Amino acid sequence: MYTLYSDKNNIFECDIQLEGASLSQAFARVIVEGENLNLVFNGNISSEGNCRIEMPKLSMLEEGGEMKLEVIADDMYFNPWNSNFELKKSKSIKVEVKQPTDNIIKENKAKVEVKFNNQSKVVGQKKQSKPTIKEAKFSKQDLKKLLLKLRSQD
């Protein structure tokens, strides 16, 4: 498969060996067949048989197709070469954005941890502090007594 470029000038070169006809009177051309467009480019053949065909930027083509080399010498038509071609850009850039997989930032909520020391003693005093209501452990029986006491105060 032959490669042609859409964003720079193209040069097709080949060597031709012609028997039974004169190279000085011969000429060559390349036909580029696209899907909706055919282009013809004429070239020169040197006396040594070097063929050179210059083509401009092929931005008018949308995709690849088929190309043919035609040589006409002494009123004879030859089609010595044909190939599919692909159309590329000489310079391009490709970007792939990746999703982060490591170090994902997670929402952290503040945590507060409080510990109470229920059996704390104060050194240097004879008197122990009484546990507060928050620190005391109540049984169901203690709660019933407390409720009865509070109701009787009304």
N, CA, C and O of each residue as an XYZ file, in Angstrom:
616
protein
N       0.854     -1.171      0.000
C       0.000      0.000      0.000
C       0.899      1.232      0.000
O       1.846      1.320      0.781
N       0.606      2.150     -0.852
C       1.383      3.375     -1.013
C       0.787      4.449     -0.107
O      -0.426      4.480      0.101
N       1.630      5.329      0.431
C       1.175      6.384      1.337
C       1.298      7.745      0.657
O       2.360      8.103      0.149
N       0.210      8.488      0.655
C       0.188      9.873      0.177
C      -0.186     10.763      1.356
O      -0.873     10.332      2.282
N       0.275     12.008      1.307
C       0.038     12.936      2.412
C      -0.910     14.046      1.992
O      -0.833     14.572      0.882
N      -1.801     14.387      2.904
C      -2.787     15.431      2.608
C      -2.300     16.814      2.993
O      -2.911     17.804      2.590
N      -1.221     16.921      3.759
C      -0.782     18.221      4.241
C       0.625     18.613      3.785
O       1.193     19.569      4.315
N       1.196     17.902      2.822
C       2.482     18.306      2.248
C       2.571     17.779      0.817
O       1.839     16.866      0.433
N       3.475     18.364      0.038
C       3.649     17.938     -1.348
C       4.159     16.498     -1.400
O       4.955     16.073     -0.562
N       3.685     15.761     -2.399
C       4.054     14.361     -2.584
C       4.930     14.235     -3.830
O       4.745     14.964     -4.804
N       5.869     13.319     -3.791
C       6.718     13.036     -4.947
C       6.689     11.530     -5.186
O       7.040     10.738     -4.312
N       6.266     11.156     -6.383
C       6.270      9.754     -6.800
C       7.497      9.553     -7.685
O       7.675     10.268     -8.671
N       8.344      8.585     -7.338
C       9.545      8.298     -8.118
C       9.625      6.809     -8.403
O       9.255      5.981     -7.570
N      10.113      6.481     -9.588
C      10.329      5.091     -9.958
C      11.370      5.029    -11.079
O      11.698      6.051    -11.683
N      11.875      3.855    -11.349
C      12.797      3.629    -12.470
C      12.051      2.837    -13.540
O      11.384      1.847    -13.242
N      12.170      3.281    -14.775
C      11.463      2.644    -15.888
C      12.494      2.089    -16.874
O      13.435      2.778    -17.269
N      12.297      0.852    -17.252
C      13.114      0.231    -18.312
C      12.190     -0.059    -19.473
O      11.282     -0.883    -19.362
N      12.412      0.598    -20.559
C      11.520      0.507    -21.716
C      12.272     -0.187    -22.855
O      13.368      0.230    -23.228
N      11.681     -1.236    -23.396
C      12.303     -1.964    -24.510
C      11.441     -1.789    -25.764
O      10.215     -1.885    -25.711
N      12.080     -1.544    -26.841
C      11.375     -1.428    -28.115
C      10.817     -0.048    -28.379
O      10.147      0.160    -29.391
N      11.079      0.910    -27.485
C      10.601      2.282    -27.695
C      11.624      3.244    -27.111
O      12.465      2.848    -26.305
N      11.554      4.499    -27.513
C      12.519      5.504    -27.080
C      12.034      6.191    -25.809
O      10.890      6.640    -25.740
N      12.908      6.273    -24.797
C      12.578      6.975    -23.555
C      12.504      8.482    -23.753
O      11.803      9.167    -23.008
N      13.214      9.009    -24.745
C      13.235     10.462    -24.950
C      11.870     10.999    -25.367
O      11.560     12.157    -25.091
N      11.068     10.205    -26.010
C       9.734     10.627    -26.436
C       8.635     10.143    -25.483
O       7.463     10.461    -25.687
N       8.993      9.387    -24.457
C       7.987      8.823    -23.535
C       7.654      9.827    -22.428
O       8.466     10.681    -22.071
N       6.450      9.699    -21.906
C       6.096     10.474    -20.713
C       5.240      9.600    -19.802
O       4.649      8.610    -20.233
N       5.192      9.993    -18.532
C       4.469      9.206    -17.524
C       3.489     10.103    -16.785
O       3.643     11.323    -16.735
N       2.493      9.473    -16.221
C       1.546     10.192    -15.380
C       0.993      9.237    -14.332
O       0.947      8.022    -14.527
N       0.581      9.815    -13.233
C      -0.038      9.054    -12.149
C      -1.489      9.486    -12.066
O      -1.805     10.676    -12.090
N      -2.360      8.504    -11.969
C      -3.785      8.772    -11.779
C      -4.143      8.349    -10.357
O      -3.955      7.195     -9.970
N      -4.654      9.290     -9.598
C      -5.077      9.041     -8.218
C      -6.593      9.006     -8.227
O      -7.245     10.010     -8.511
N      -7.150      7.845     -7.914
C      -8.604      7.667     -7.935
C      -9.126      7.630     -6.504
O      -8.883      6.674     -5.768
N      -9.847      8.684     -6.117
C     -10.510      8.721     -4.820
C     -11.929      8.222     -4.965
O     -12.326      7.746     -6.029
N     -12.685      8.330     -3.901
C     -14.071      7.855     -3.942
C     -14.927      8.697     -4.888
O     -15.701      8.152     -5.675
N     -14.793     10.016     -4.814
C     -15.607     10.913     -5.636
C     -14.771     11.820     -6.542
O     -15.311     12.725     -7.179
N     -13.452     11.580     -6.604
C     -12.584     12.500     -7.317
C     -11.395     11.748     -7.903
O     -10.751     10.966     -7.204
N     -11.097     11.981     -9.187
C      -9.922     11.409     -9.843
C      -8.979     12.545    -10.215
O      -9.410     13.573    -10.737
N      -7.680     12.355     -9.940
C      -6.677     13.376    -10.217
C      -5.591     12.781    -11.100
O      -5.208     11.624    -10.922
N      -5.088     13.573    -12.062
C      -4.034     13.124    -12.972
C      -2.854     14.081    -12.816
O      -3.018     15.300    -12.866
N      -1.642     13.501    -12.622
C      -0.423     14.290    -12.462
C       0.606     13.806    -13.479
O       0.955     12.626    -13.513
N       1.092     14.741    -14.314
C       2.088     14.416    -15.334
C       3.482     14.520    -14.740
O       3.746     15.321    -13.843
N       4.386     13.664    -15.281
C       5.756     13.670    -14.794
C       6.758     13.585    -15.924
O       6.381     13.563    -17.095
N       8.019     13.537    -15.582
C       9.108     13.475    -16.549
C       9.871     12.157    -16.402
O       9.984     11.606    -15.307
N      10.389     11.666    -17.527
C      11.255     10.496    -17.528
C      12.611     10.942    -18.069
O      12.695     11.480    -19.174
N      13.671     10.718    -17.292
C      15.007     11.119    -17.743
C      15.533     10.094    -18.751
O      14.932      9.038    -18.945
N      16.649     10.414    -19.383
C      17.230      9.494    -20.373
C      17.740      8.209    -19.718
O      17.907      7.198    -20.400
N      17.989      8.233    -18.401
C      18.405      7.005    -17.692
C      17.209      6.165    -17.240
O      17.394      5.049    -16.755
N      15.995      6.678    -17.389
C      14.800      5.927    -17.009
C      14.238      6.302    -15.649
O      13.335      5.631    -15.149
N      14.758      7.363    -15.040
C      14.219      7.816    -13.755
C      12.957      8.636    -14.000
O      12.954      9.604    -14.761
N      11.894      8.221    -13.335
C      10.605      8.902    -13.481
C      10.319      9.658    -12.191
O      10.466      9.116    -11.096
N       9.909     10.913    -12.331
C       9.593     11.745    -11.164
C       8.302     12.497    -11.457
O       8.178     13.195    -12.464
N       7.334     12.331    -10.538
C       6.037     12.992    -10.680
C       5.750     13.723     -9.370
O       5.668     13.110     -8.306
N       5.603     15.028     -9.467
C       5.314     15.841     -8.289
C       3.819     16.068     -8.174
O       3.140     16.358     -9.158
N       3.315     15.929     -6.945
C       1.891     16.127     -6.658
C       1.766     17.136     -5.528
O       2.575     17.124     -4.600
N       0.767     18.009     -5.590
C       0.587     18.980     -4.498
C      -0.044     18.297     -3.277
O      -0.255     17.084     -3.262
N      -0.333     19.096     -2.276
C      -1.058     18.589     -1.102
C      -2.384     18.023     -1.567
O      -3.064     18.628     -2.396
N      -2.749     16.895     -1.053
C      -3.984     16.235     -1.489
C      -5.088     16.383     -0.443
O      -5.765     15.415     -0.095
N      -5.256     17.601      0.049
C      -6.267     17.852      1.074
C      -7.688     17.737      0.528
O      -8.642     17.631      1.298
N      -7.830     17.758     -0.799
C      -9.172     17.642     -1.371
C      -9.705     16.204     -1.312
O     -10.906     15.981     -1.466
N      -8.814     15.232     -1.091
C      -9.245     13.841     -0.941
C      -9.622     13.587      0.508
O      -9.003     14.120      1.429
N     -10.635     12.774      0.693
C     -11.099     12.498      2.047
C     -10.524     11.204      2.610
O     -10.353     11.073      3.822
N     -10.228     10.254      1.736
C      -9.696      8.969      2.192
C      -8.904      8.329      1.069
O      -8.757      8.911     -0.006
N      -8.397      7.136      1.318
C      -7.575      6.439      0.337
C      -8.365      5.964     -0.868
O      -9.561      6.227     -1.000
N      -7.666      5.262     -1.735
C      -8.287      4.745     -2.951
C      -7.255      3.950     -3.742
O      -6.477      3.187     -3.169
N      -7.252      4.135     -5.073
C      -6.314      3.417     -5.929
C      -5.531      4.421     -6.774
O      -6.065      5.449     -7.191
N      -4.267      4.110     -7.017
C      -3.461      4.959     -7.893
C      -2.770      4.088     -8.937
O      -2.433      2.932     -8.683
N      -2.566      4.681    -10.136
C      -2.016      3.941    -11.276
C      -0.914      4.764    -11.925
O      -0.986      5.992    -11.978
N       0.102      4.073    -12.417
C       1.142      4.704    -13.216
C       0.870      4.350    -14.671
O       0.702      3.180    -15.018
N       0.827      5.371    -15.514
C       0.651      5.162    -16.949
C       1.880      5.703    -17.672
O       2.360      6.793    -17.361
N       2.389      4.933    -18.643
C       3.522      5.364    -19.459
C       3.075      5.302    -20.916
O       2.521      4.299    -21.366
N       3.322      6.391    -21.648
C       2.977      6.434    -23.073
C       4.276      6.678    -23.839
O       4.952      7.689    -23.648
N       4.608      5.715    -24.719
C       5.849      5.805    -25.506
C       5.564      5.298    -26.915
O       4.999      4.219    -27.093
N       5.956      6.075    -27.904
C       5.760      5.713    -29.314
C       4.318      5.272    -29.587
O       4.084      4.227    -30.193
N       3.378      6.067    -29.141
C       1.950      5.810    -29.345
C       1.480      4.487    -28.730
O       0.482      3.913    -29.165
N       2.199      4.015    -27.730
C       1.803      2.793    -27.005
C       1.479      3.181    -25.559
O       2.163      3.999    -24.943
N       0.431      2.574    -25.051
C      -0.012      2.849    -23.685
C       0.397      1.661    -22.810
O       0.137      0.510    -23.160
N       1.034      1.942    -21.675
C       1.406      0.900    -20.710
C       0.865      1.289    -19.341
O       0.849      2.462    -18.970
N       0.430      0.297    -18.613
C       0.007      0.476    -17.215
C       0.868     -0.477    -16.368
O       0.385     -1.536    -15.966
N       2.133     -0.122    -16.090
C       3.047     -1.060    -15.447
C       2.888     -1.203    -13.935
O       3.437     -2.135    -13.348
N       2.150     -0.299    -13.297
C       2.059     -0.352    -11.829
C       0.740      0.229    -11.371
O       0.272      1.237    -11.902
N       0.139     -0.417    -10.375
C      -1.013      0.173     -9.675
C      -1.007     -0.361     -8.249
O      -0.487     -1.440     -7.968
N      -1.589      0.414     -7.378
C      -1.593      0.059     -5.954
C      -2.705      0.818     -5.255
O      -3.145      1.870     -5.718
N      -3.145      0.278     -4.154
C      -4.030      1.045     -3.276
C      -3.175      2.060     -2.541
O      -1.980      1.844     -2.338
N      -3.780      3.156     -2.145
C      -3.044      4.145     -1.362
C      -3.853      4.524     -0.144
O      -5.080      4.434     -0.121
N      -3.120      4.952      0.867
C      -3.759      5.487      2.066
C      -3.384      6.944      2.190
O      -2.284      7.345      1.809
N      -4.275      7.723      2.710
C      -4.061      9.156      2.860
C      -3.783      9.446      4.331
O      -4.581      9.108      5.205
N      -2.640     10.074      4.589
C      -2.251     10.393      5.962
C      -1.843     11.846      6.056
O      -1.661     12.533      5.051
N      -1.705     12.290      7.276
C      -1.116     13.602      7.540
C       0.321     13.364      7.959
O       0.611     12.413      8.685
N       1.229     14.229      7.501
C       2.637     14.030      7.835
C       2.907     14.306      9.307
O       3.818     13.728      9.898
N       2.114     15.189      9.892
C       2.251     15.496     11.313
C       0.873     15.407     11.940
O      -0.114     15.917     11.410
N       0.838     14.756     13.064
C      -0.437     14.675     13.771
C      -0.160     14.525     15.253
O       0.960     14.230     15.669
N      -1.174     14.729     16.021
C      -1.074     14.580     17.466
C      -2.283     13.812     17.934
O      -3.388     13.976     17.416
N      -2.059     12.979     18.913
C      -3.138     12.180     19.466
C      -3.112     12.359     20.976
O      -2.052     12.248     21.593
N      -4.237     12.629     21.566
C      -4.328     12.845     23.001
C      -5.330     11.861     23.570
O      -6.437     11.701     23.057
N      -4.916     11.211     24.637
C      -5.819     10.296     25.321
C      -5.892     10.734     26.773
O      -4.883     10.741     27.478
N      -7.073     11.097     27.213
C      -7.269     11.553     28.581
C      -7.630     10.345     29.422
O      -8.536      9.583     29.087
N      -6.913     10.185     30.509
C      -7.138      9.032     31.384
C      -7.808      9.490     32.665
O      -7.534     10.574     33.181
N      -8.677      8.653     33.159
C      -9.334      8.927     34.426
C      -8.387      8.532     35.557
O      -7.729      7.495     35.471
N      -8.307      9.340     36.616
C      -7.410      8.982     37.716
C      -7.907      7.735     38.425
O      -9.103      7.568     38.664
N      -6.965      6.864     38.757
C      -7.332      5.636     39.467
C      -6.723      5.605     40.857
O      -7.285      4.975     41.754
N      -5.589      6.268     41.063
C      -4.929      6.292     42.366
C      -5.118      7.659     42.998
O      -5.405      8.649     42.324
N      -4.952      7.683     44.289
C      -4.999      8.927     45.060
C      -6.280      9.709     44.813
O      -6.251     10.924     44.619
N      -7.386      9.009     44.822
C      -8.672      9.681     44.660
C      -8.975     10.436     45.944
O      -8.897      9.873     47.035
N      -9.315     11.691     45.815
C      -9.604     12.513     46.978
C     -11.001     12.152     47.477
O     -11.987     12.260     46.749
N     -11.058     11.726     48.725
C     -12.341     11.365     49.318
C     -12.717     12.434     50.329
O     -11.855     13.079     50.927
N     -14.001     12.608     50.507
C     -14.475     13.592     51.469
C     -14.259     13.038     52.870
O     -14.737     11.954     53.205
N     -13.550     13.779     53.659
C     -13.303     13.365     55.034
C     -14.098     14.272     55.956
O     -14.081     15.495     55.815
N     -14.784     13.664     56.890
C     -15.522     14.427     57.885
C     -14.705     14.440     59.164
O     -13.996     13.485     59.480
N     -14.819     15.531     59.886
C     -14.075     15.650     61.135
C     -14.614     14.660     62.148
O     -15.826     14.481     62.278
N     -13.709     14.021     62.860
C     -14.090     13.064     63.897
C     -13.539     13.550     65.225
O     -12.388     13.974     65.324
N     -14.376     13.481     66.231
C     -13.958     13.854     67.578
C     -14.179     12.656     68.468
O     -15.249     12.047     68.465
N     -13.168     12.332     69.220
C     -13.269     11.186     70.123
C     -13.014     11.688     71.538
O     -11.983     12.301     71.814
N     -13.954     11.424     72.422
C     -13.843     11.878     73.806
C     -13.886     10.660     74.709
O     -14.748      9.794     74.565
N     -12.937     10.603     75.648
C     -12.899      9.492     76.608
C     -13.052     10.078     78.009
O     -12.420     11.076     78.356
N     -13.886      9.447     78.786
C     -14.072      9.849     80.172
C     -13.390      8.836     81.056
O     -13.481      7.631     80.817
N     -12.721      9.307     82.055
C     -12.102      8.425     83.030
C     -13.026      8.398     84.242
O     -13.040      9.348     85.025
N     -13.811      7.307     84.413
C     -14.812      7.216     85.483
C     -14.176      7.033     86.851
O     -14.772      7.425     87.854
N     -13.044      6.478     86.921
C     -12.407      6.168     88.200
C     -11.287      7.148     88.525
O     -10.261      6.749     89.075
N     -11.465      8.403     88.197
C     -10.398      9.367     88.455
C     -10.382      9.760     89.929
O     -11.426     10.040     90.517
N      -9.192      9.778     90.516
C      -9.020     10.175     91.918
C      -8.197     11.454     91.942
O      -7.264     11.631     91.159
N      -8.556     12.321     92.839
C      -7.811     13.558     92.993
C      -6.806     13.337     94.113
O      -7.195     13.028     95.239
N      -5.556     13.487     93.830
C      -4.503     13.252     94.809
C      -4.356     14.488     95.694
O      -4.403     15.618     95.207
N      -4.179     14.267     96.993
C      -3.968     15.388     97.915
C      -5.241     15.829     98.601
O      -5.181     16.703     99.466
N      -6.374     15.280     98.268
C      -7.616     15.606     98.946
C      -8.190     14.329     99.520
O      -8.052     13.251     98.942
N      -8.822     14.463    100.644
C      -9.408     13.301    101.309
C     -10.742     12.941    100.705
O     -11.169     11.788    100.754
N     -11.382     13.905    100.151
C     -12.722     13.742     99.654
C     -12.705     13.294     98.200
O     -11.998     13.872     97.375
N     -13.476     12.275     97.892
C     -13.618     11.855     96.489
C     -14.794     12.579     95.884
O     -15.808     12.807     96.543
N     -14.653     12.937     94.628
C     -15.765     13.602     93.974
C     -16.824     12.586     93.621
O     -16.530     11.454     93.238
N     -18.069     13.018     93.758
C     -19.174     12.135     93.420
C     -19.323     12.100     91.903
O     -19.133     13.115     91.234
N     -19.657     10.954     91.372
C     -19.869     10.903     89.920
C     -21.098     11.720     89.538
O     -22.102     11.723     90.250
N     -21.006     12.388     88.443
C     -22.140     13.172     87.961
C     -23.142     12.241     87.308
O     -22.894     11.049     87.127
N     -24.281     12.823     86.960
C     -25.335     12.021     86.338
C     -24.851     11.449     85.013
O     -25.221     10.336     84.641
N     -24.028     12.204     84.307
C     -23.533     11.734     83.011
C     -22.627     10.530     83.165
O     -22.593      9.645     82.309
N     -21.894     10.507     84.264
C     -20.920      9.430     84.449
C     -21.548      8.209     85.102
O     -20.992      7.115     85.009
N     -22.686      8.364     85.755
C     -23.283      7.257     86.489
C     -23.929      6.264     85.541
O     -24.396      6.604     84.454
N     -23.932      5.024     86.002
C     -24.594      3.986     85.227
C     -25.889      3.656     85.949
O     -25.885      3.285     87.123
N     -26.993      3.796     85.234
C     -28.299      3.559     85.816
C     -28.843      2.227     85.353
O     -28.661      1.822     84.205
N     -29.495      1.575     86.245
C     -30.229      0.368     85.876
C     -31.679      0.777     85.676
O     -32.048      1.924     85.928
N     -32.482     -0.147     85.231
C     -33.912      0.157     85.034
C     -34.560      0.490     86.372
O     -35.429      1.358     86.455
N     -34.136     -0.196     87.396
C     -34.693      0.038     88.726
C     -34.379      1.452     89.198
O     -35.238      2.125     89.768
N     -33.130      1.909     88.957
C     -32.744      3.266     89.359
C     -33.560      4.310     88.601
O     -33.940      5.330     89.176
N     -33.826      4.076     87.355
C     -34.603      5.015     86.558
C     -36.046      5.096     87.044
O     -36.643      6.173     87.054
N     -36.611      3.949     87.450
C     -37.985      3.959     87.964
C     -38.084      4.774     89.247
O     -39.031      5.536     89.440
N     -37.098      4.605     90.118
C     -37.095      5.356     91.369
C     -36.977      6.844     91.104
O     -37.667      7.645     91.735
N     -36.136      7.211     90.203
C     -35.942      8.616     89.863
C     -37.217      9.215     89.288
O     -37.580     10.339     89.637
N     -37.908      8.480     88.403
C     -39.164      8.957     87.837
C     -40.243      9.144     88.912
O     -40.981     10.128     88.896
N     -40.322      8.206     89.827
C     -41.308      8.328     90.902
C     -41.018      9.543     91.775
O     -41.934     10.251     92.192
N     -39.747      9.777     92.046
C     -39.350     10.908     92.866
C     -39.691     12.225     92.174
O     -40.170     13.161     92.813
N     -39.444     12.294     90.871
C     -39.741     13.510     90.121
C     -41.246     13.763     90.026
O     -41.677     14.916     90.060
N     -42.047     12.707     89.909
C     -43.511     12.876     89.844
C     -44.079     13.334     91.174
O     -45.040     14.103     91.213
N     -43.490     12.867     92.259
C     -44.022     13.244     93.582
C     -43.742     14.699     93.917
O     -44.392     15.267     94.795
N     -42.775     15.315     93.225
C     -42.436     16.713     93.494
C     -43.454     17.658     92.891
O     -43.493     18.828     93.272
N     -44.277     17.199     91.967
C     -45.268     18.074     91.310
C     -46.347     18.479     92.212
O     -47.249     19.211     91.806
